[in-house]
Amino acid sequence: MSSLSKLLNVLDLFGPATLKIDPDTIAERMGLSRATAYRYVKELCDAGLLTRVDAGHYGLGPRVIELDWMMRQYDPILLAGRELMHELSAQTGLAVFASVFYDGRIINTYIAEPTDTYHFSFGRGHPLPFFRGAQSKVLIAFQKGRRLQRLFEEHMASDPESPYDWASFAKATKKIRKDGYCMTHDELNLGLTGIAAPIIQPDIDEVIGSLSAVGSTQSFKLLRQETVIEMVMDTTRRIAENLRNPPGAAAS
């Protein structure tokens, strides 16, 4: 492993439960000398990837925010679907999430909300649990063949808290693929219902993301679920069409 790779691996130590860290902990977790850990911290601070947050502790730096902003400017799903997400949110009064499966993690990349009423346990950028919640279930269910079985073996087969064995997992994913969507209740946030559908890349016929509409179970009682399901699925189809033929591409 190169020195650059080791340096950047410091960033992997951060997560929802580790929002700040000290150099001695970095040295311990990565098997580095104290001097090397301090050098890595200095270099990452100089690059803006880390910043000092209090005495002896460091958090992710302003460069991360800048890179995040730039990513959102060229994210193909957001370019194709951001306006459609806000349109769906306005029409239903629900929060609309775009989510992707990236580097073994399922992450919400964008949220269109009609208000700030909801307080989500898993907001933008927060990795979602494996095969829990509509977004996660759709992204996993539409994986193909051996990859689906490999994901089960890596994430669920040895998990004593998982309610699935391979047969029940395969049955559940098959149903989601057949239905073309997934609906869940109370799986990520108590009192909330979510409906998600896959975003399929047209030219390769593979899932590249999911779109979900999330709101209180009470809100869903005021809406026709069949209508919301169709609206979510129609929006994913429109996003896929925009991916195939980006708006304004013909004029450029």
N, C-alpha and C positions, 0 to 999 in steps of 0.2 A: 504494500500500500504506500502510495507516495505521501510526501510531507503535506502536500496540498489537501489530499483526501483526509488525512488525519486531522488537519486543521479544521476542515469543514465538518468533520464528524462531531465536533463540539456542538454544533447547532442541533444535532439529533438528540442531545441530552434534554432539550427543552420539550415540554408537552403540557397538557392541561393541568397536571399535578406538579409541574416544575416550571414555573414562570420566571424564576430567577435562580441563579446558581453562583457559587463561589469557586475560585480557582483550585482550592484544595480538594473540593468534591470532584471537579473535572479531572484532576490528577488521579484520584482514587478510582473513579469509574472507568477511565480510559487506560489505566496502567501507565501513566506518564510520570516523569519526574516533576517535582514542584516547579522547578525553573522552566521546564518546557510548557507546563500548563499556563504559567503566567505569561510566557512569550506568546502562546497562542491567543490568550485573551487580549493582549496588547495589539496584536496584528488584526484581530477581528474588530476591535474597537476602532483602530485606525481606518478600517474599511467601512465603518458605519454599521456593521452587522451585529455588533454588541454595543451596549452602553451601560455605564455604571448607574445603578438605580438606588443603592444605598451603600453604607459602609461595608466594603468587601464583597458585595453581590453585583451580578451583572444580568441584564435582560437583553432581549432582542432589540437591535438598534433601529434608527430611523431609515437606514438604507433598505431594510426589509419592507417597510411601509411603502417606500418609493417603488421597489420592485413589484410589490403587490398591485399598486396602481397601474403600472405599465402592463402587467399581465392581464388585467381586466380590460385594457384597451384593445388587445388583439385576441382575447379568448374567443374562439369561433362560435361557441354556443351562445355566449353573451352578445356577440355582434349580431347573430342571427335571431336571438330570442329575447333580448332585454325588453324591448317595447311590447312584445307579445305577453311577456310575464306580467308587466304592469297592467296591461289591458285585462288579462285574466283576473288579476287581483282586484281591480276596480269593479269588474262585472260580478264577482262572487262575494267580495268582502273578505276573502281568505288570503292568508300569506302564501306566496308561491316561491318555491325553492328550486334552484338548479343545483344538481349534485353530480359529481364525477367519481369514478373509481381510479385512483391515482397511486402508484407505487405501493400497492397493497392496502391503501386506506380509502375509505369512502368519505368524501368531504363535500359539504355545502359550499358552493362557490359564489352564490348570489341569492339574495332574498328580496322579493318585492312585497311590501306590506302595505295594506290600506291604512293602518294606524300602528301605533306602538303599543297596542293593547297586550299583545302576547309576549311572554317571557320564555323563550325556548331554551331547553337544556343543551341543545346542540345547534348553535348558531353558525354563522358563516366562518369557515376555516376550522371548525371544531370537528375532528374525526368522529364518524358515527360508529356505533357498535355493529358488529358483523351480523347480517341477516336479522336485524331488528329495526323496525320502522319501515314505512312504505318505500322511502328512497333507497335504503340499503337493500331491501328484498328485491326490488325491481332490477337494480344494477347487477346483483349477483345472479338472479334467476335467468337473465338473458346472456350470461356467459356460456360459451359453447363447449360441448363434449367433455374432453378430459380435463379442461381447465376447471370446469364446475366441480368435478370430483376432487381435483387437487385442492381447490379452495376449501372444500368440506374437510378434507384430511388435515389441512394446515390449521384451520381455525375452529373446527367444531368436533372432530372425531375424538379428541382427547380432553374435551372440556366437560367436566362433570356436571356443570350447570346447564349445558345445552339440552333443550327438550327434544332434539332431533337425533335419530340414527340416520344412516345413509338412505334407507328406504323411505322414511318419512320426509327427509329433506328433498330427495329427488321428486317425490310426489308433490310437495308444496311448490317447488320451482316449476314443475311441469304445468301446474294449474295457473300460475302467474303468467307463464308464456302463452298458454291457451287463451286466458282472459284478455291479455294485452295490458293489464294494469294490476295494481295491488292496493288494497285498502286495509289500514290497520287502525286500531283503537288503543289508546293508552300505552303504547309500546315505548315511546320516547318521553312523552310528557303526559301525566295524568290529566284526563279531561279533554285531550285533544285527539282528533281524528285526522288521518292523512290519506290522500289518494295520489298515487304516483304512476307514471307511465314512462316507458323508455324513449329516449331520443336515439333513433337509428340513423347511422351514417349511410346515406343512400347508395353510394358507389361501392361500399365494401360490405353492406348489410350486417353491420356490427353495432352493438350498443356503445355509445360514446358518452352517455349521460342519462340523467333522469330528470323529469319535471314533476313536482308534487304540489298539491294544494292542501294546505293545513289550516285547521281552525278548531274552535271548540266543538265538542260533540253537540252541544246545544245549538250552535250556529248551523250545523249540518241538518238538524231537525227542521230548520226553517227552509232548507233547500231540497230540491229533488236530487238525491244521490246519483241517479242515472244521468241527470243533466250535467252535474259536475264532472262525472266520469267522462262523458263524451266531450265536454269542454277541455278537460285536461288532455285527453288523447288527441283531439283536434289541434290543440296548441303544439303538441310535440310533432305532429305531422307538418304543421306550418313551419316550425323551426327547421325540420329536416329539409323541407323544400327551400328555405332560405339558405341552408348550407349548400344545397346543390346549385342554386342560382342566387348568389348574394345580391341583396337589393342595391341597385345602382351599378352593378357590374357591367351591364350592357352599354351603359352610357360612358364608361371609362375607357 
